[in-house]
Structure formats: C-alpha cells, structure tokens
Amino acid sequence: MNGESLPSPVAPSPPSSPEPRVTLRERLVAWLAGLRAYFSEQDPRFLTAFAPAFVLSVLIYVRSPLSNYIFDEQEALLANPYVNGQAGGFLHAFTRDFWGLPPERSIGSYRPLPDLVWRALWFVSHRPFLHHWVNVLVHAVNASLVASFVLLLSRQRATSWLAGACFLSSAVLTEAITGVVGIADVFGGLFVLTALMCLQRGLLSMPLGVFALVLLGLFSKESVLVALPLVPWVALLSAPILHPARPLRALRAGAAFVACAAALVGYTYFRRRFFPVVSQVDAGAALPAEAGAFAHALAKFLHWFQQPQLPHDPVNNPLVDADLPHRVAGALRVYARGLGQIVFPWTLSGDYSFPQEPSPERVYFPESILGGLLLVLPPIAGVFIWIGAWGAKCARALEPNCRALRSAQTSDKACSCCSRSAWFGCRSPTFRTPTSPCSCPRFARSAFGTYLPSVRPACWPCCLRAFCAASGRGALRRWARFWASKPSQVACTPSTTATI
C-alpha cells in the first residue's frame, strides 16, 4: 500500500521421488564384497590379521557361560591354594608349582606366569568362563603372528592368510583353548612365535629379544625348550629372506642359539633358587655299567636341570614302566597318530578326548615305522630342497657370466704365477674367458663378489659340471652346452679382455 511490494508467491516444489530401498540381498552382497576386499587387498600383518582372527576364535572356541569346572580345572583353580589367595602373596607364584604346591609336594610343572594370570582374575570372577577368555584372546594373537611370519617368509598374501586360518581353526588345539589349564600351551606358543618374529630385528637387538621371549616362554611351560633348536634353525634358513642385504647366516643363527641357551640357563638357575626340588638323579638312581656316553651326558644334564620328578603313575602314563625301545616305539606311534589327527580330526584334541596310549607289545609295527619315517624324512627332504634352491640361485647368478663367456673373444690374460691361463670372474663390464685350466693356489674372484680359495682343479669345466649337478639338471644342461662348444685346450697367449 505505501509503495511496498507484496512478496511473490513461492511455487511449490515438485514432490521428490522416494529413495530406493536397499534390499537385504544387496546388503549381503556388498558386505561379502567388502569382506573379500579385506583379505584380497591387504597383507595379513599383525594388526590387520588380528581382527578377523579374534572374531573366528570367539566363534569357534568360546564355551558356554554356564559351564562348570572340567577336568584339571578343579585342581588348577578351585584346589589351588595360591590362586585362591590362601598361600602367600602375589609373587609367591615363583615359589610354587602349577598346582599351587610347594617344592616338597610338587608333581612337576613349574609354570609361574599362568598362575599369576589366574590369581589376578580370581578376584574378578571365580567362574572358569572368564579365565578361558584369556586362551581365546591369546590364540587369536598367535594366529595373527603365524600369518605375519609366513608373510615375511613367502611374500605371498594368500598363502599367509591360509596359514593363519589353518592354525586358528586346527581341531587338535580345541582343549588347549577351551580349557582353562591350556593357558600354559597358548602362552608357550605366544612367546615362541614372538621370538621367531624377533629374527627380523638387527643383529644387536635380536639376541636380547630372543633371550627375553624364550625366558618368558619357559616360565609358561617347560616344553618351550624346543625353542633351543628351533629358533636358531629358522634364523639360519630365513636370514637371506629377512635380511637380503646382509644375511650373515652363521652369525645370526649363532647369536640366536646363544640367546636361547642363555635363557635356558637363566631359567634353570632361577627355578633351582626359588623352587628347589630333588630330581631323580639326585635321589640316587644309578646308571647301569653298560650305559654309554650319551646316557651319562643325559644324566649330567638332568642332574643340572633338576626337573621336578613326575609321579610314578601307570594309569596316567602307561609308558612309565616300559624300557627305552618300547618307549620310543610308543612315542613314534603317538607322533604318527597326532599327525593323522591334524589332517583327519575325528576327535577334537589329543588329551582327554583321545584314547589312552598303552605300552606297545612290539618295537616294530606299522605305526612306529610310519612315525619314524614322518619324523626323519621331512627334515632330510627339507635340507635337500634347500640345497637345490641354493644351487638354482647360484646358477641364475652365474648365467650373466655364462652369456659373457659366449660372447667373449678367444684368450685370456696369463696367470702371473704359472704363466697359464686363469679364470677370473667378476661383476665388472670386463670379463675374461677361461682358455686352459690353472693349477696355481690363488684366490679366484667368484661371481658373487667374494673371495674363495682355489682347490687346484684339474680343469674348470669338470668343477662347474659337478657344481651344476648339485644345483639342478637345467643348470647342468646349460653349462654342458657351453663347455661343449669351447675347446678343451687353447694356447696360453697374452691377449685382451672381452668387453660386455
């Protein structure tokens, strides 16, 4: 009215179309696609592998919250005076055995770390359901470590995921994870796997880590003693993979062995100081007169180690009264059945759900022979495979020099010691060809850049044929074709070198 304009009416907006609903099938397909991408696009490093490993460990191994104390849990938790707080303070775990008994009443099993965990959880809940969750969690950690370590060695994503999944879902581990007493097994596996992962560290920090981890493993279970040969052997084999620039196989393996041995010595003296027991050797068990050097060495080790003496119970250990050959035969039968159970898990695990192993009637029978073969042949085959792979690698490293020899000219610089032709292989663009064998004891530069002493070969072609025979037929054929095309003897004349 006063010059003011009225607001123009706003046109109504057209009704928006409703958003399309996502069906359950589409959600499921998208979830599966994301799950597939998680495993196919990511390497199973520890943090990446732990989340799915924990979920699967919970789905497979968590038992009912209404479950009661089963099997050894009654002795390990309910009747354990240390766990119940009836025998000393928190650190008294180092003065008692796995069952809370003092040294004079011990039946073996000095494992203070599991007792420390049980004592801490006992004040939270007395139900075994809470205690077994520790096993489930640590088993997921172990599976993640397996996947990560296989990735370090194989550099293959699918193989690493598969290795972790197979370890996590292995039926033979069921009672070790669902049973509270299995905490000693999962803790021992945790520290051994972590010690193997520590091998990727430097030469100075690796022995310290291996020492600490093996020591903690021994305080978890005595069977961690297997780390003494295992960790150095893995260090020897994996050094070129984990440290390609400076493998130093022997040095790393030696450092790992010294660290494991120091952990064993430290554990033994610690246990003898805070948990003194009278071992079977100290009790006066004399060796027979016909005992050999190995028996005497074993007796001295047992006298030093002072392992708590196990009870003489034929019901729980039918092999306790058997002689040594029948014990070995029975152990090989157990080994064969255990490997078969891993592949065909008709029963869940090898403890309570497995039949008792009586003493065998004979020393030689199919299962003992099969167990012996399965125990001996795989390591031997592994050594030959390792040598073959190393020889193939050497052949590949020598292949450029072989091509250089084919394209080289006719002669070589004469040897200053014997005025005959010598073969000097090197990585430089200048490469000299062998024209006749040299018998002087000089140091020949190898194709790998290291100096190796000469062994005065009758002829270089024969030595290379013998080397190639150990490194594979393919390399042998290549070298045979090359040397067949070369004259056996060429006059030794000063000449120029062949430039590649």
C-alpha positions in Angstrom: 0.0 0.0 0.0 2.8 2.5 0.8 4.9 1.6 -2.1 5.8 -1.7 -0.6 5.5 -4.7 -3.0 3.9 -7.8 -1.8 6.0 -10.9 -1.7 5.6 -13.1 -4.7 4.1 -16.5 -4.0 6.6 -19.3 -3.9 5.9 -22.0 -6.4 5.5 -25.4 -4.7 8.4 -27.8 -5.3 7.6 -31.0 -7.1 7.4 -34.0 -4.8 10.7 -35.7 -4.5 11.0 -39.3 -5.6 11.5 -41.7 -2.7 15.0 -43.1 -2.3 15.3 -46.7 -3.5 15.3 -49.2 -0.7 18.3 -51.4 -0.3 17.3 -54.9 -0.2 18.7 -57.5 2.2 20.3 -59.3 -0.7 22.1 -56.2 -1.9 23.4 -55.5 1.7 24.6 -59.1 1.9 26.4 -58.9 -1.5 28.0 -55.6 -0.5 29.1 -57.0 2.8 30.6 -60.0 1.1 32.4 -57.8 -1.4 33.9 -55.8 1.4 35.0 -58.9 3.2 36.6 -60.3 0.1 38.4 -57.0 -0.5 39.7 -57.0 3.1 41.5 -60.3 2.5 42.5 -59.8 -1.1 43.7 -56.3 -0.9 45.5 -56.2 2.4 48.6 -58.1 3.6 48.0 -60.1 6.8 50.2 -58.0 9.1 49.6 -58.4 12.8 47.1 -55.6 13.3 45.3 -56.4 10.1 45.0 -60.1 10.8 44.1 -59.8 14.5 40.5 -58.5 14.0 39.3 -61.5 11.9 41.4 -63.9 13.9 39.7 -62.8 17.1 36.2 -63.0 15.6 36.8 -66.5 14.4 38.5 -67.6 17.6 35.4 -66.4 19.5 33.0 -68.2 17.2 34.9 -71.4 17.3 36.3 -71.8 20.8 34.1 -69.8 23.3 32.3 -72.2 25.5 29.0 -71.8 27.3 29.0 -69.3 30.2 27.1 -71.9 32.2 29.9 -74.4 32.0 31.4 -75.6 35.2 35.0 -76.6 36.2 36.0 -79.5 34.0 38.9 -82.0 34.2 42.1 -80.4 35.6 40.4 -77.0 36.2 39.2 -78.3 39.6 42.8 -78.8 40.7 44.2 -75.8 38.9 41.7 -73.3 40.1 39.4 -74.5 42.9 42.0 -76.5 44.8 45.0 -74.3 44.0 45.9 -72.6 47.3 47.9 -69.9 45.5 45.2 -68.9 43.1 42.6 -68.8 46.0 44.9 -66.5 47.9 45.5 -69.0 50.8 49.2 -69.4 50.3 51.3 -66.3 50.3 51.3 -63.1 48.4 51.1 -62.3 44.6 54.8 -63.1 43.9 54.7 -66.4 45.7 53.8 -67.9 42.3 57.6 -68.3 41.7 57.9 -70.5 44.8 55.1 -72.9 43.9 54.3 -75.2 41.0 51.5 -75.0 38.5 49.0 -76.5 41.0 50.0 -74.2 43.9 52.0 -76.8 45.7 55.4 -76.2 47.5 58.6 -77.9 46.2 58.4 -80.8 48.6 54.9 -81.8 47.4 55.3 -80.9 43.8 54.4 -83.3 41.0 56.3 -81.2 38.4 55.1 -78.4 36.1 56.8 -75.2 37.3 54.8 -72.5 35.4 54.5 -69.3 37.4 53.2 -67.0 34.6 49.8 -68.8 34.2 49.4 -68.8 38.0 50.0 -65.0 38.1 47.2 -64.5 35.5 44.8 -66.8 37.3 45.5 -65.1 40.6 44.7 -61.7 39.1 41.5 -62.9 37.5 40.3 -64.8 40.6 39.4 -61.6 42.3 37.3 -60.6 39.4 35.3 -63.8 39.0 35.5 -67.4 40.2 33.8 -68.7 37.1 36.0 -70.5 34.6 34.2 -68.8 31.8 36.2 -65.6 32.3 39.5 -67.4 32.7 39.2 -69.3 29.4 38.7 -66.0 27.5 42.4 -65.4 28.1 43.1 -68.5 26.0 40.8 -67.4 23.3 42.4 -64.0 23.0 46.0 -65.3 23.1 45.1 -67.9 20.4 43.9 -65.1 18.1 47.2 -63.3 18.7 49.1 -66.5 17.9 47.2 -67.0 14.7 48.0 -63.4 13.7 51.6 -64.0 14.4 51.6 -67.1 12.2 50.1 -65.2 9.3 52.5 -62.3 9.7 55.6 -64.6 9.9 54.5 -66.6 6.8 54.1 -63.3 5.0 57.7 -62.3 5.9 59.0 -65.6 4.5 56.8 -66.2 1.5 55.8 -62.7 0.4 52.5 -64.2 -0.7 49.3 -62.8 0.6 47.0 -65.7 0.0 49.5 -68.2 1.5 49.8 -66.1 4.6 46.1 -65.8 5.2 45.7 -69.5 4.6 48.4 -70.4 7.1 46.9 -68.2 9.8 43.4 -69.6 9.2 44.7 -73.2 9.3 46.5 -72.6 12.6 43.5 -70.8 14.1 40.9 -73.5 13.2 43.1 -76.6 13.9 40.9 -79.0 15.8 43.8 -80.5 17.7 44.1 -77.3 19.7 40.5 -77.3 20.9 41.1 -78.4 24.5 44.2 -76.2 24.9 42.0 -73.2 24.1 38.6 -74.0 25.6 40.1 -75.5 28.8 41.5 -73.0 31.3 44.5 -75.2 32.0 45.6 -74.8 28.4 46.8 -71.3 29.2 50.3 -72.8 29.5 50.2 -74.1 25.9 48.9 -70.8 24.4 51.4 -68.7 26.4 54.3 -71.0 25.3 53.2 -70.7 21.7 52.9 -67.0 22.0 56.5 -66.4 23.2 58.0 -68.9 20.7 56.2 -67.2 17.8 57.2 -63.8 19.0 60.8 -65.0 19.3 60.6 -66.1 15.6 59.2 -62.7 14.7 62.1 -61.1 16.5 64.5 -62.7 14.0 63.8 -59.8 11.6 65.5 -57.4 14.0 69.1 -56.2 13.8 72.0 -58.3 14.8 72.4 -56.4 18.1 68.8 -56.2 19.3 67.7 -59.7 18.0 69.6 -61.8 20.7 68.2 -59.6 23.5 64.6 -60.1 22.3 65.0 -63.8 21.7 66.5 -64.2 25.2 63.7 -62.4 26.9 60.9 -64.1 25.0 62.3 -67.6 25.4 62.8 -67.0 29.1 59.1 -65.9 29.4 58.1 -69.0 27.4 60.0 -71.3 29.8 58.2 -69.7 32.7 54.9 -70.5 30.9 55.6 -74.2 30.1 58.7 -76.4 30.1 58.1 -77.6 26.5 59.3 -74.2 25.2 62.6 -76.0 25.5 62.0 -76.8 21.8 62.9 -73.2 21.0 66.6 -74.0 21.7 67.0 -75.8 18.3 64.0 -74.3 16.5 64.8 -70.5 16.7 68.5 -70.8 15.6 67.5 -73.2 12.7 64.8 -70.8 11.5 67.4 -67.9 11.8 69.8 -69.9 9.6 67.2 -70.6 6.9 65.4 -67.2 6.9 68.4 -64.9 7.1 68.6 -64.3 3.3 64.9 -63.5 3.2 64.6 -61.4 6.3 68.0 -59.6 5.7 68.7 -59.7 2.0 71.4 -57.0 2.2 73.5 -58.7 4.9 72.2 -62.3 5.6 75.1 -63.4 7.8 73.5 -66.8 8.2 76.0 -68.4 10.6 76.4 -65.3 12.8 72.6 -64.8 13.2 72.0 -68.4 13.9 74.8 -68.5 16.4 73.5 -65.4 18.1 70.0 -66.9 18.3 71.4 -70.1 19.8 73.4 -68.3 22.4 70.4 -66.3 23.4 68.2 -69.4 23.7 70.9 -71.2 25.7 71.3 -68.2 28.0 67.5 -68.2 28.6 67.6 -71.9 29.5 70.5 -71.4 31.9 68.8 -68.4 33.5 65.5 -70.2 33.8 67.2 -73.3 35.4 69.2 -71.4 38.0 66.2 -69.2 38.8 64.0 -72.3 39.3 66.7 -74.0 41.4 67.0 -70.9 43.6 63.3 -70.3 44.3 61.8 -73.7 43.7 64.4 -76.3 44.8 63.5 -79.9 44.2 65.2 -83.3 44.5 65.5 -84.7 40.9 65.5 -88.3 40.1 69.3 -88.2 39.5 69.9 -86.6 42.9 67.7 -89.3 44.6 70.4 -91.9 43.8 69.2 -93.5 40.5 72.5 -95.0 39.4 73.2 -95.8 35.7 74.0 -99.4 34.8 77.5 -100.3 34.0 76.8 -100.8 30.3 75.4 -97.2 29.9 77.0 -95.3 27.1 78.4 -91.8 26.8 75.1 -90.4 25.7 73.3 -91.8 28.8 76.0 -90.4 31.1 75.7 -87.0 29.3 71.9 -87.1 29.7 72.2 -87.9 33.4 74.6 -85.0 33.9 72.2 -82.7 32.1 69.2 -83.9 34.2 71.3 -83.5 37.4 72.0 -79.9 36.4 68.5 -79.2 35.1 66.7 -80.6 38.2 63.3 -81.1 36.7 60.7 -81.9 39.3 60.1 -85.7 39.3 56.8 -86.8 37.9 54.7 -89.3 39.8 55.1 -93.0 39.1 51.5 -93.5 37.8 51.0 -96.3 35.2 47.3 -95.3 34.9 48.1 -91.8 33.6 51.4 -92.8 31.9 51.4 -96.4 30.7 55.0 -96.0 29.3 56.4 -95.3 32.8 57.4 -98.9 33.3 58.4 -99.7 29.7 62.1 -100.0 28.6 63.7 -97.4 26.3 62.9 -99.2 22.9 59.3 -99.7 23.8 59.0 -96.1 25.0 60.5 -94.9 21.7 58.1 -97.1 19.7 55.1 -95.8 21.8 56.2 -92.2 21.3 56.5 -92.7 17.5 53.0 -94.2 17.5 51.7 -91.2 19.3 53.5 -88.9 16.8 52.0 -90.7 13.8 48.5 -90.6 15.3 48.9 -87.0 16.2 49.9 -86.0 12.6 47.0 -88.1 11.3 44.7 -86.3 13.8 45.7 -82.9 12.4 44.8 -83.9 8.9 41.7 -86.0 9.9 40.4 -84.6 13.1 37.9 -87.3 14.0 38.5 -86.3 17.7 38.9 -82.8 18.9 42.3 -83.0 20.5 45.0 -85.3 21.9 44.3 -85.1 25.6 41.1 -86.0 27.3 39.1 -86.8 24.1 41.8 -89.2 22.8 42.2 -92.8 23.8 45.0 -93.8 26.3 48.2 -95.0 24.7 49.3 -98.3 26.2 52.8 -99.7 26.1 53.3 -101.4 22.7 53.8 -105.2 22.6 56.4 -105.0 19.9 59.1 -102.4 19.0 58.5 -102.6 15.2 54.9 -102.3 13.9 53.3 -100.2 11.2 52.6 -97.1 13.3 56.0 -97.0 14.9 57.7 -97.3 11.5 55.4 -94.7 10.0 56.1 -92.4 12.9 59.8 -92.8 12.5 59.6 -92.1 8.7 57.5 -89.0 9.3 59.9 -87.8 12.0 63.1 -88.3 10.0 62.3 -87.9 6.3 60.8 -84.4 6.2 63.9 -82.7 7.7 66.2 -84.6 5.3 64.0 -83.7 2.4 64.0 -80.1 3.6 67.8 -80.0 3.6 67.9 -81.3 0.0 65.3 -78.9 -1.1 67.3 -76.1 0.5 70.5 -77.2 -1.3 68.7 -77.5 -4.6 67.2 -74.0 -4.2 70.6 -72.6 -3.3 72.1 -74.3 -6.3 69.5 -72.9 -8.6 70.1 -69.4 -7.2 73.8 -69.8 -7.8 73.1 -71.0 -11.4 71.0 -67.9 -12.0 73.7 -65.7 -10.6 76.3 -67.3 -12.9 74.1 -67.0 -16.0 75.2 -63.5 -16.9 78.8 -64.6 -16.8 77.9 -67.6 -19.0 76.5 -65.2 -21.6 79.6 -63.1 -21.3 81.8 -66.1 -21.9 79.9 -67.0 -25.0 80.3 -63.5 -26.4 83.9 -63.2 -25.3 87.0 -63.4 -27.5 89.4 -66.2 -27.6 92.0 -65.8 -25.0 92.7 -64.5 -21.5 95.4 -62.7 -19.6 98.1 -65.2 -18.5 98.4 -66.1 -14.8 101.3 -64.4 -13.2 102.1 -67.4 -11.0 102.4 -70.2 -13.5 102.2 -68.4 -16.9 99.0 -70.3 -17.7 95.5 -69.0 -18.2 93.4 -68.5 -15.1 89.7 -67.8 -14.8 88.7 -64.6 -13.0 85.0 -64.0 -12.9 83.8 -60.6 -11.7 80.8 -58.3 -12.0 82.7 -55.6 -13.9 82.0 -54.9 -17.6 85.4 -56.5 -18.3 85.2 -60.3 -18.2 88.0 -62.8 -19.1 87.3 -66.2 -20.5 89.0 -69.4 -19.5 91.2 -70.9 -22.1 93.1 -73.6 -20.2 93.0 -74.8 -16.6 95.1 -73.1 -13.9 96.6 -75.2 -11.1 98.2 -72.4 -9.0 96.8 -71.9 -5.5 95.5 -68.4 -6.0 92.3 -66.8 -4.8 89.7 -66.7 -7.6 87.1 -64.0 -7.6 83.7 -65.7 -7.8 80.6 -64.4 -9.5 79.2 -63.4 -6.1 81.9 -60.9 -5.3 83.5 -62.9 -2.6 87.0 -64.5 -2.5 87.1 -68.2 -2.4 90.3 -70.3 -2.2 91.2 -72.3 -5.2 91.3 -76.1 -4.8 93.7 -76.7 -7.7 91.1 -78.3 -10.0 92.2 -80.5 -12.9 90.0 -78.4 -15.2 87.4 -75.7 -14.6 84.8 -77.4 -16.8 84.7 -80.5 -14.6 84.3 -78.4 -11.5 81.5 -76.5 -13.0 79.8 -79.7 -14.2 80.0 -81.1 -10.7 78.6 -77.9 -9.2 75.7 -77.8 -11.7 75.0 -81.5 -11.0 74.2 -80.4 -7.4 72.2 -77.3 -8.5 69.8 -78.9 -10.9 69.6 -80.6 -14.3 68.6 -77.4 -16.1 71.8 -75.6 -15.0 73.8 -78.7 -15.8 72.5 -78.8 -19.4 73.3 -75.1 -19.8 76.8 -75.5 -18.6 77.3 -78.7 -20.6 76.2 -77.0 -23.8 78.5 -74.1 -23.1 81.6 -76.1 -22.4 80.9 -78.5 -25.3 81.2 -75.5 -27.6 84.6 -74.5 -26.1 88.0 -76.1 -27.0 89.5 -78.1 -24.2 92.9 -76.6 -24.5 93.9 -73.3 -26.0 97.4 -71.9 -26.2 98.2 -69.5 -23.5 99.0 -66.2 -25.1 98.7 -62.7 -23.6 95.6 -61.1 -25.0 93.0 -58.6 -24.4 89.8 -59.0 -22.5 86.3 -59.2 -23.8 84.1 -56.2 -23.1 80.4 -57.0 -22.4 
